[in-house]
């Protein structure tokens, strides 16, 4: 299953739109699902993403549209949690996110709010943050480069493809993991 992960758009308050290069990329990609970490700000982002693939999203702290604060999904062999991360202070604190993943009973916790892309493998959990799809400023240390992720999940294998827009070009790096005996380990 191919899952597009995006968040922290802040349209139209801090960005006019999803960058053209990113929108072209996500429109052409064959994704089965879109997971959005919130801070859409305006519902038109949902209107733009809806035709691309089925969409699950959570409400961020700057959203003017009502939605759920969290979602929990079962995809292949993984339990996935989706949150914005508003209640985590300082933003993106790994120990708090890890404890939230345990509380939600998920192998993978996808969060936003920091506007900084990251993949953290802590013990038996993955903490994933796609950064900001528009590169919008978020009140903390972030790259200000638009970014997104694609999670490629097949059974117990997962590849996380990270994309960042620099000088109008998407650059990619990937990390691979596998679930062995109920524990997630990095694979080559």
C-alpha positions in Angstrom: 0.0 0.0 0.0 1.3 3.5 -0.9 0.4 6.2 1.6 1.0 9.9 1.0 1.7 11.8 4.2 1.5 15.6 4.3 0.7 18.4 6.8 1.2 21.9 8.1 -0.1 23.6 4.9 -1.3 26.9 6.5 -3.2 27.9 3.3 -3.9 30.8 2.8 -2.6 32.4 6.0 1.2 31.6 5.5 1.3 30.1 2.0 -0.8 30.8 -1.1 -1.0 27.2 -2.3 0.7 23.8 -2.4 3.9 24.3 -4.5 3.3 23.4 -8.2 6.1 20.9 -8.2 4.7 19.1 -5.2 1.2 19.1 -6.5 2.3 17.7 -9.9 4.2 15.0 -8.1 1.4 13.9 -5.8 -1.1 14.1 -8.6 0.9 11.6 -10.7 1.8 9.3 -7.8 -0.2 6.1 -7.4 -1.2 6.5 -3.7 -3.9 4.4 -2.1 -4.4 6.8 0.8 -3.5 10.3 2.0 -2.8 10.9 5.7 -2.8 14.6 6.7 -1.4 15.9 10.0 -3.6 19.1 10.0 -3.0 22.8 9.9 -4.8 22.9 6.6 -6.3 26.2 7.9 -8.8 26.3 5.1 -11.1 23.5 3.7 -10.0 24.1 0.1 -6.9 21.9 0.8 -9.2 19.0 1.4 -10.9 19.8 -1.9 -7.6 19.7 -3.7 -6.4 16.5 -2.1 -9.7 14.6 -2.2 -9.6 13.7 -5.9 -6.1 12.3 -5.6 -6.8 9.4 -3.2 -9.0 8.6 -0.1 -8.1 11.1 2.6 -7.8 10.9 6.4 -6.9 14.0 8.3 -6.7 15.4 11.8 -7.4 18.9 13.0 -4.4 21.2 13.7 -4.2 24.2 16.1 -4.8 26.7 13.3 -7.6 24.9 11.5 -10.9 26.7 11.0 -12.6 23.5 10.0 -13.8 20.9 12.5 -12.2 17.4 12.4 -10.9 14.7 14.7 -7.9 15.3 17.0 -6.6 11.8 16.2 -7.1 8.8 14.0 -6.0 5.2 14.4 -5.7 2.9 11.4 -4.6 -0.7 10.7 -2.6 -1.0 7.5 -1.1 -4.3 6.6 0.8 -5.4 9.8 1.0 -1.9 11.3 -1.2 0.0 13.7 -0.8 3.7 12.7 -1.7 6.7 14.8 -2.3 10.2 13.2 -2.2 13.3 15.3 -1.2 17.0 14.8 1.0 17.2 17.9 -0.5 20.3 19.4 -0.3 19.0 23.0 3.4 18.1 22.8 5.7 20.7 24.4 8.3 21.4 23.5 7.2 20.8 19.9 8.2 17.4 18.6 9.5 16.1 21.9 10.4 12.5 21.2 9.7 11.1 24.7 6.2 12.6 24.7 5.5 11.3 21.2 6.8 7.9 22.1 4.5 7.8 25.2 1.6 8.9 23.0 2.3 6.1 20.5 2.3 3.7 23.4 -1.0 5.2 24.8 -2.6 4.9 21.3 -1.1 1.4 21.0 0.4 2.1 17.6 3.6 0.9 15.9 3.9 4.1 13.9 2.9 7.6 15.1 2.5 10.2 12.4 2.5 13.8 13.7 3.0 17.3 12.5 3.1 20.8 14.2 6.9 21.2 14.0 7.1 21.9 10.3 10.3 19.8 10.3 10.5 16.4 8.5 11.8 13.6 10.7 11.9 9.8 11.2 12.7 8.6 14.7 13.1 4.9 15.5 12.8 4.5 19.2 12.7 1.0 20.7 9.6 -0.6 19.1 8.0 2.4 17.5 8.4 4.7 14.6 7.8 8.5 15.0 7.2 10.1 11.7 6.7 13.8 10.7 6.3 14.8 7.1 7.2 18.5 7.7 5.3 21.3 6.0 3.9 20.7 2.5 4.2 24.3 1.7 7.4 25.2 3.7 5.4 27.5 5.9 7.0 29.0 9.0 5.9 27.2 12.1 7.1 29.1 15.1 10.2 27.0 15.6 13.4 25.7 14.0 12.4 24.3 10.6 14.0 24.2 7.1 11.2 26.3 5.5 11.5 23.8 2.6 8.3 22.1 1.4 8.3 18.4 2.2 6.2 15.2 2.2 6.6 11.5 2.7 5.3 8.4 1.1 5.0 5.3 3.2 5.2 2.1 1.2 3.9 -0.8 3.3 3.8 -4.4 2.2 3.1 -6.9 5.0 5.8 -6.5 7.6 8.0 -4.3 5.4 7.9 -0.5 5.3 9.9 2.0 3.3 9.6 5.7 4.1 10.4 7.9 1.2 11.1 11.5 2.2 10.8 14.3 -0.4 12.0 17.9 0.0 11.6 20.7 -2.5 14.9 22.6 -3.0 15.4 25.0 -6.0 12.2 23.8 -7.6 13.4 20.1 -7.5 12.3 17.3 -5.3 15.1 15.4 -3.6 14.5 12.0 -2.0 16.0 9.9 0.7 14.5 6.7 2.0 14.7 4.5 5.2 13.5 0.9 5.4 12.2 -1.0 8.3 10.7 -4.4 9.0 8.5 -5.8 11.8 10.1 -8.9 13.2 8.5 -10.7 16.2 6.3 -7.6 16.8 9.3 -5.2 17.0 10.2 -2.7 14.3 13.9 -2.9 13.2 15.8 -0.9 10.5 16.6 -2.9 7.5 19.1 -2.5 4.7 
